[in-house]
Amino acid sequence: MEEADQPSTARMIDFWLGGEHHFPVDVAAARAFEGAYGPCAPLFRQMRGFLGRAVRAIAAAGVDGFLVFGAGVPTRGNVHEVAPEATVLYTDVDPVTIRLGQRILAGSDRAGYGFGDATDVGTIDPALLHRFVPGWGRRPVGVVFLGLAAFLDDATLAGTLDELYAAVAPGSFLAVDFDSEELAAHPQALAMMGPAFRMRPPAAFAPLLGRWTPTDDGIVPVQHWRPEEPPADLPDAFYGALATKSAA
Ligand SMILES: C[S@@+](CC[C@H](N)C(=O)[O-])C[C@H]1O[C@@H](n2cnc3c(N)ncnc32)[C@H](O)[C@@H]1O
């Protein structure tokens, strides 16, 4: 298997989720981060649980095509696993993670993986888009935008979400999350996330959704979004929402 010389947050998450698709450099970075912050596995299990509940809610509304941005590693309860009847295109900008994802999905005819810069939907190969998200722009789709907002500044994030809103058909959904200010109390861990990392209070995130309308569940800590289990005693590191483009 190809090695990576730089860690990736996506493959660190795979490590924390108990997956098998990460490299020694990712494990070293994950352990260093936990040394500065504390255990991360339960937090990322919460985030992946939110993905599962949000994707199942989208599928239950009759949507059967998903476009995933900043997708990371397509395993451990990812979109095609929780919505097996749907077709799914995973995208990312990290070439090592893309090749890893392509290898994992090599046998699938319902899920694919390609390059996609979330800030410009035009960077996605149109053939892949139309194969795995048929009717893009004409039929309602689920857009999954998780673990990504923290890497985009406010103007870029607002512009990106607005561009996606304009691109999708009415009746489409957006599953989105963002990092709370949890790391502010852990400066060493915060420094490890790099200068572009952004934390946001919920009130600062809401306006960035622009024309997307959150469901009545609101913008809440991910473990409180349509919970299926009693809340765990964990910090609210990630907030999430499901938002819609109203049917015309
Ligand atoms: C924290 S990981 C999240 C992975 C996955 N969504 C999850 O929740 O497990 C962030 C991912 O976003 C990718 N990424 C960063 N900037 C991006 C951009 N502009 N467009 C698409 N992906 C991006 C990174 O390469 C990385 O795989």
The ligand as a Tripos MOL2 file, in Angstrom:
@<TRIPOS>MOLECULE
LIG
   27    29     1     0     0
SMALL
NO_CHARGES

@<TRIPOS>ATOM
      1 C1        -11.1680   16.6490    8.8480 C.3       1 LIG1
      2 S1        -11.1250   15.7650    7.3330 S.3       1 LIG1
      3 C2        -12.8000   15.1950    7.2780 C.3       1 LIG1
      4 C3        -12.9630   13.9120    6.5450 C.3       1 LIG1
      5 C4        -14.3890   13.3630    6.5150 C.3       1 LIG1
      6 N1        -15.3460   14.3160    6.0020 N.3       1 LIG1
      7 C5        -14.8160   12.8870    7.8690 C.2       1 LIG1
      8 O1        -15.6930   13.5340    8.4700 O.co2     1 LIG1
      9 O2        -14.2880   11.8910    8.3320 O.co2     1 LIG1
     10 C6        -11.1160   17.0950    6.1380 C.3       1 LIG1
     11 C7        -10.9480   16.6420    4.6940 C.3       1 LIG1
     12 O3        -11.2180   17.7800    3.8660 O.3       1 LIG1
     13 C8        -10.2850   17.7810    2.7930 C.3       1 LIG1
     14 N2        -10.2500   19.1680    2.2700 N.ar      1 LIG1
     15 C9         -9.6160   20.2560    2.7670 C.ar      1 LIG1
     16 N3         -9.8760   21.3380    1.9930 N.ar      1 LIG1
     17 C10       -10.7190   20.9230    1.0090 C.ar      1 LIG1
     18 C11       -11.3670   21.5580   -0.0810 C.ar      1 LIG1
     19 N4        -11.1840   22.8820   -0.3450 N.pl3     1 LIG1
     20 N5        -12.1640   20.8340   -0.8810 N.ar      1 LIG1
     21 C12       -12.3500   19.5070   -0.6430 C.ar      1 LIG1
     22 N6        -11.7690   18.8370    0.3660 N.ar      1 LIG1
     23 C13       -10.9590   19.5370    1.1780 C.ar      1 LIG1
     24 C14        -9.0080   17.2530    3.3940 C.3       1 LIG1
     25 O4         -8.1360   16.7370    2.4040 O.3       1 LIG1
     26 C15        -9.5460   16.1690    4.3470 C.3       1 LIG1
     27 O5         -9.6260   14.9050    3.7010 O.3       1 LIG1
@<TRIPOS>BOND
     1     1     2 1
     2     2     3 1
     3     2    10 1
     4     3     4 1
     5     4     5 1
     6     5     6 1
     7     5     7 1
     8     7     8 2
     9     7     9 1
    10    10    11 1
    11    11    12 1
    12    11    26 1
    13    12    13 1
    14    13    14 1
    15    13    24 1
    16    14    15 ar
    17    14    23 ar
    18    15    16 ar
    19    16    17 ar
    20    17    18 ar
    21    17    23 ar
    22    18    19 1
    23    18    20 ar
    24    20    21 ar
    25    21    22 ar
    26    22    23 ar
    27    24    25 1
    28    24    26 1
    29    26    27 1
@<TRIPOS>SUBSTRUCTURE
     1 LIG1         1 GROUP 0 **** ****
